[in-house]
Amino acid sequence: MELKTDKTEVNQSQHAIFEFLTHSSNFEELMPSSIEKFEVVENEQFNFQLSGMPEIRLKPKAQTPSEQIVLTSASDKFSFDLEINILSIEDNKSQVYLKFAGQFNSMMAMMIKSPIEKFINKLVDNLQKRYDDR
């Protein structure tokens, strides 16, 4: 299953957004209001839990400086990658989009598709709002 957000304009430089997102503690600020738990654990890994969902641990998998951050699930039961792509438009303007990719059986995919779409869209929306408010 692969899900992608629309490209969203963010009023900040590509480098600044990348730097912000490389610190796992900053993801707490981007989480939806339905967050029940958020904690940073070792090596920039973090756990979070949304209302009605299981707890998920994300850890860094790969980075392309200023352009892309790939986080991966630390669970074998719910294995997926979350790719954050940052495109430069101008000095202080970028486009950001997220891509979620995981292998799930069709029943699981049906159950999680809508909540995952809402989740990744909310992360991008909250990132945009973070810099619009400045």
C-alpha positions in Angstrom: 0.0 0.0 0.0 1.3 3.4 -0.9 -0.2 6.7 0.1 1.0 10.2 -0.8 0.0 13.7 0.4 -0.3 16.6 -2.0 2.7 18.9 -2.3 2.2 21.6 0.3 4.0 25.0 0.2 5.8 25.8 3.4 7.2 29.3 4.1 10.6 28.2 5.1 13.9 27.2 3.4 14.4 23.6 2.4 17.5 23.4 4.7 15.6 24.7 7.8 12.7 22.3 7.3 15.2 19.4 6.9 17.0 20.4 10.1 13.7 20.7 12.1 12.6 17.3 10.9 15.9 15.5 11.7 15.2 15.9 15.4 12.6 13.4 16.4 11.4 15.5 19.4 10.0 18.1 16.9 7.5 15.6 15.6 5.5 16.0 18.7 4.6 19.5 17.6 3.3 18.1 14.2 1.1 15.3 15.6 -2.7 15.5 15.3 -4.7 16.5 18.3 -5.8 12.9 18.8 -2.3 12.0 20.1 -2.4 10.0 23.3 1.3 9.4 23.7 4.6 10.7 22.4 8.0 9.9 23.7 11.5 10.1 22.3 13.7 7.1 22.9 17.3 6.3 22.0 19.0 7.2 18.7 16.3 9.7 17.5 13.6 7.0 17.6 10.2 8.0 18.9 7.0 6.3 20.0 3.6 7.7 19.4 0.0 6.6 19.8 -3.1 8.1 18.3 -6.6 7.5 19.7 -7.8 4.1 18.7 -4.5 3.0 17.1 -1.7 0.9 18.4 1.5 2.4 19.6 4.1 2.9 16.8 7.8 3.4 17.0 9.6 5.2 14.2 13.3 5.3 13.6 15.5 7.0 11.1 16.3 4.8 8.0 17.9 7.2 5.5 18.6 10.8 4.7 19.5 12.9 1.7 20.7 16.2 3.2 18.1 19.0 2.8 15.9 16.9 0.5 14.6 13.7 2.1 14.2 11.9 5.4 13.0 8.3 5.5 11.6 7.0 8.8 10.8 3.3 9.2 8.6 1.4 11.7 10.6 -0.5 14.3 7.8 -3.2 14.4 7.8 -6.3 12.3 4.0 -6.6 12.7 3.3 -3.2 11.2 6.2 -2.6 8.8 6.3 0.6 6.8 8.4 3.5 5.6 7.4 7.2 6.0 9.3 9.3 3.4 9.4 13.1 3.8 10.3 14.9 0.7 11.4 18.6 0.7 11.7 20.6 -2.5 13.1 24.0 -2.7 11.0 26.7 -4.5 12.8 29.9 -3.3 15.2 30.9 -0.5 12.4 30.8 2.1 9.7 28.7 0.4 9.6 24.9 -0.1 7.2 22.2 -1.0 6.8 19.2 1.3 5.0 15.9 0.7 4.9 12.6 2.6 4.8 9.2 1.2 3.7 6.2 3.3 4.6 2.7 1.9 4.0 -0.7 3.6 3.1 -4.2 2.7 -0.2 -5.2 4.3 -2.8 -7.8 3.6 -5.9 -6.5 1.9 -8.0 -6.6 5.1 -5.4 -4.6 7.1 -5.0 -2.2 4.2 -8.7 -1.4 4.2 -8.7 -0.8 7.9 -5.7 1.5 8.0 -5.9 3.4 4.8 -8.2 6.2 5.9 -6.5 6.8 9.3 -3.1 6.8 7.7 -4.1 9.2 5.0 -5.5 11.6 7.7 -2.4 11.2 9.8 0.1 12.0 7.0 -2.0 14.9 5.8 -2.2 16.3 9.3 1.6 16.1 9.7 2.1 18.2 6.5 -0.7 20.6 7.5 0.8 21.2 10.9 4.3 21.7 9.4 2.8 24.4 7.1 1.0 26.1 10.0 4.1 26.1 12.1 5.8 28.3 9.6 2.8 30.3 8.6 2.4 31.5 12.2 5.9 33.0 12.2 
